[in-house]
Amino acid sequence: MVSASYRRAPRGFTLIELLVVLAIVATLLLLVAPRYWGHVDTAKEAVLRDNLRGTREVIDKFYGDHGRYPDSLDELVDKRYLRALPVDPVTGSATTWTVLSPPAGYEGQVHDLRSGAPGTGKDGSSYADW
């Protein structure tokens, strides 16, 4: 019969075992992190293109309804063409849009919309040119 003094107490993990597990987790993170950030950037660019397309359609609808271009982006919200100004996902703000005036002979101030984000997209073109 085994006496109580010979029983082993429950053991935890050794320092070596913890270091091996941490090394494996760190290696996996090094492999996965670059792919994750690349997908985040691709998603931001897709949202930016969609926001630009949608807002340009709204500007055209405003022109079709009123016979003039809006005086500001806020006018699109005030007249309920938009619920809110879209956020530029690259800059994270709805105030960084660059507004282009209409050609001579047209009324209003907002003919087109561009991103105010610095830098270039994955295709090499500048965000300001989209």
C-alpha positions, 0 to 999 in steps of 0.5 A: 500500500502506498502511503500519502507521502509518496503521492504526487501533487498535481503538476503545472506546466514547466517553463520549457513547455510554456516557451515552446507553446509561445514560440509556436503561437508567435510563429503562427502570428508571423505567418498570418498577420501580413495576410490579415493586414493585406485583406484589411487594406483591400476591404478599405479600398473596396468600401472607398470605391463603393462610397464614391460610386454611390455618392456620385450617383446621388449627386447626379440624381440631385442634378436631375431633380433640381437642375443644378448641382448641390452647393455642399455635401451637407445639402445632400443630407439636408434634402435626404438624398443621403442619410449621412455623409459617407466616411472615407475608410482610408482616412476614417473621416467624413470631412476629408472629401475633396469636392470638385466644382462643376464646369462653367455654366452650371449652378452649384458647387459639388460636381464630383467627389474625390478622396482626400486620402494621401497615398496610392491604392494596390493598383498603383493609382492615387486615391485622389484620382479615383 
